[in-house]
Amino acid sequence: MLKVGLTGGIGAGKSEVSRLLVECGAVLIDADRIAREVVAPGTPGLKAVVEAFGEEILAEDGSLDRPRLGSIVFADPAKLATLNSIVHPLVGARSRELEEAAAEDAVVVHDVPLLTENGLAPLYDVVIVVDASPETQLDRLLTRRGMTEEDARARMAAQATREQRREIADIVIDNDVPLEELERRVREVWAELRRRSQASRPSPQE
């Protein structure tokens, strides 16, 4: 099994890259998706978040109001750290379960937004960083996610810098390019991952 950490700043297009890698044959473990699961209604995770931030972060149906919580924590590093201390251990435990269920020869891609910030690079055989300029990130957040500029800039500022992400990268995928070029680059990266996966397998016993 080859364990790959995939990361990138908000709005860099990491989700598109993970989708393309799955099309190539990767097993995807999406930390964002798991983070939503572990704070779903009725979970111990949601109970802990409510205890930390109050019931005002709940929507009318009892689910987590993610935009409201986000506006609170991304403007306050201490509150963000509190949220992370609740959610990250739960996400880590579920991610390990899914990894253990994958085939021995799988290329397992962990989509981890805060891989750089949390010093997680040593956990993976290969770290891929999806890179885009801050201008591209901001434009995508405003046009595709409908964020206000203030909210978008706050979320970008709460993450690692572009330089910090590139420092931990084994492979960088430039996503300031048209989709066709991105698809070509991901196919190249997939071929490299398969090569590394095969090279890491034990040789058959004589």
Legacy VTK file of the C-alpha trace (Angstrom):
# vtk DataFile Version 3.0
C-alpha trace
ASCII
DATASET POLYDATA
POINTS 206 float
0.000 0.000 0.000
1.218 3.459 -0.915
-0.072 6.155 1.436
-0.412 9.535 -0.232
-1.220 12.818 1.493
-3.044 15.275 -0.760
-3.387 18.879 0.344
-3.748 22.433 -0.897
-5.126 25.770 0.163
-8.846 26.472 0.169
-9.961 27.171 -3.388
-6.850 25.585 -4.923
-8.906 22.846 -6.569
-7.856 19.893 -4.436
-11.283 18.248 -4.746
-10.993 18.198 -8.535
-7.565 16.561 -8.288
-8.849 13.941 -5.837
-11.757 13.200 -8.205
-9.351 12.682 -11.096
-7.107 10.418 -9.000
-10.118 8.272 -8.089
-10.919 7.966 -11.803
-7.368 6.695 -12.287
-7.876 4.040 -9.597
-6.919 5.602 -6.273
-8.708 4.800 -3.021
-9.781 8.150 -1.578
-10.095 8.940 2.116
-11.606 12.421 2.305
-10.921 14.128 5.639
-13.506 16.845 4.949
-16.232 14.286 4.318
-15.275 12.357 7.432
-15.202 15.614 9.414
-18.841 16.135 8.465
-19.742 12.564 9.408
-18.218 12.751 12.889
-20.298 15.826 13.778
-23.568 14.578 12.271
-26.706 14.842 14.440
-26.645 12.387 17.323
-22.878 11.887 17.340
-20.571 12.418 20.324
-18.609 14.794 18.070
-21.530 17.167 17.615
-22.292 17.035 21.325
-18.707 18.077 22.114
-18.798 20.937 19.573
-22.052 22.272 21.043
-20.593 22.093 24.542
-17.611 24.139 23.351
-19.409 26.756 21.235
-23.029 26.816 22.358
-26.283 25.865 20.708
-26.205 28.918 18.435
-23.990 26.908 16.058
-26.886 24.523 15.382
-29.283 24.870 12.457
-33.026 24.629 13.002
-33.011 20.907 12.192
-30.381 20.207 14.858
-27.498 19.762 12.421
-24.290 21.754 12.584
-24.547 25.187 10.963
-21.152 24.970 9.299
-21.086 28.493 7.813
-21.925 30.021 11.199
-19.325 27.933 13.001
-16.799 28.754 10.309
-17.355 32.479 10.680
-16.645 32.106 14.404
-13.534 29.925 14.350
-11.746 31.306 11.296
-11.721 34.745 12.873
-10.229 33.489 16.149
-7.174 31.178 16.203
-7.911 30.006 19.768
-11.436 28.945 18.849
-10.167 27.240 15.707
-7.687 25.298 17.832
-10.506 24.247 20.169
-12.582 22.964 17.247
-9.615 21.116 15.783
-8.886 19.447 19.134
-12.394 17.974 19.061
-12.701 16.995 15.417
-9.198 15.914 14.377
-8.874 12.873 16.677
-12.258 11.613 15.476
-11.287 12.111 11.840
-7.956 10.376 12.399
-9.555 7.308 13.952
-12.083 6.942 11.114
-9.387 7.498 8.473
-7.308 4.664 9.930
-10.314 2.344 9.792
-10.849 3.083 6.106
-7.154 2.707 5.299
-7.010 -0.688 6.975
-9.948 -1.816 4.825
-8.122 -1.007 1.539
-6.347 -3.656 -0.548
-2.672 -4.319 0.129
-1.607 -3.029 -3.296
-3.834 0.070 -3.235
-2.711 3.642 -3.710
-4.576 5.295 -0.832
-4.977 9.051 -1.177
-5.737 10.933 2.030
-7.352 14.269 1.107
-6.282 16.383 4.107
-6.847 20.164 3.944
-4.738 20.920 7.040
-1.921 18.453 6.400
0.710 21.213 6.421
-0.691 23.083 9.404
-0.838 19.970 11.576
2.618 18.635 10.643
1.221 15.426 9.166
3.600 15.027 6.209
5.692 12.283 7.908
2.604 10.036 8.031
2.614 9.594 4.252
4.895 7.958 1.708
4.242 10.790 -0.750
2.832 14.297 -0.220
1.061 15.980 -3.139
0.305 19.701 -2.962
-2.288 21.230 -5.270
-1.030 24.751 -5.853
-2.814 27.856 -7.100
-2.099 31.542 -6.766
-3.867 33.469 -3.988
-5.662 35.447 -6.688
-7.045 32.243 -8.200
-8.056 30.924 -4.788
-9.898 34.138 -3.922
-11.694 34.239 -7.262
-12.905 30.655 -6.869
-14.138 31.259 -3.331
-16.085 34.331 -4.395
-17.541 32.973 -7.637
-17.973 29.253 -6.937
-18.671 29.167 -3.217
-20.396 32.495 -2.873
-18.263 33.667 0.050
-17.844 37.295 0.944
-14.363 38.635 0.305
-13.843 39.168 4.041
-14.776 35.574 4.868
-12.698 34.185 2.017
-9.595 36.142 3.025
-10.033 35.107 6.676
-10.144 31.437 5.725
-7.123 31.756 3.483
-5.204 33.575 6.231
-6.033 30.829 8.749
-4.207 28.268 6.620
-0.541 27.672 5.891
1.114 29.892 3.324
1.662 28.774 -0.233
5.404 28.564 0.469
4.909 26.402 3.568
2.818 23.915 1.598
5.308 23.701 -1.232
8.150 23.058 1.238
6.621 19.727 2.327
5.616 18.597 -1.174
7.098 15.604 -2.931
4.912 16.410 -5.936
3.302 19.756 -6.839
0.282 19.956 -9.136
-0.206 23.428 -10.621
-3.917 24.252 -10.794
-3.667 27.691 -12.363
-4.286 25.881 -15.657
-7.220 24.806 -17.854
-8.965 21.556 -16.903
-7.448 19.675 -19.858
-3.941 20.523 -18.665
-4.833 19.541 -15.092
-6.146 16.176 -16.293
-2.906 15.530 -18.203
-0.810 16.412 -15.148
-2.862 14.165 -12.850
-2.387 11.235 -15.230
1.372 11.844 -15.074
1.250 11.912 -11.281
-0.821 8.727 -11.188
1.780 6.921 -13.296
4.457 8.069 -10.832
2.399 6.894 -7.849
1.899 3.462 -9.411
5.629 3.252 -10.082
6.423 4.089 -6.455
3.804 1.651 -5.235
5.270 -1.212 -7.228
8.818 -0.302 -6.202
7.847 -0.405 -2.527
6.437 -3.937 -2.651
8.560 -6.727 -1.177
10.242 -8.945 -3.729
8.828 -12.472 -4.036
10.683 -15.036 -1.956
12.998 -17.230 -3.965
LINES 1 207
206 0 1 2 3 4 5 6 7 8 9 10 11 12 13 14 15 16 17 18 19 20 21 22 23 24 25 26 27 28 29 30 31 32 33 34 35 36 37 38 39 40 41 42 43 44 45 46 47 48 49 50 51 52 53 54 55 56 57 58 59 60 61 62 63 64 65 66 67 68 69 70 71 72 73 74 75 76 77 78 79 80 81 82 83 84 85 86 87 88 89 90 91 92 93 94 95 96 97 98 99 100 101 102 103 104 105 106 107 108 109 110 111 112 113 114 115 116 117 118 119 120 121 122 123 124 125 126 127 128 129 130 131 132 133 134 135 136 137 138 139 140 141 142 143 144 145 146 147 148 149 150 151 152 153 154 155 156 157 158 159 160 161 162 163 164 165 166 167 168 169 170 171 172 173 174 175 176 177 178 179 180 181 182 183 184 185 186 187 188 189 190 191 192 193 194 195 196 197 198 199 200 201 202 203 204 205
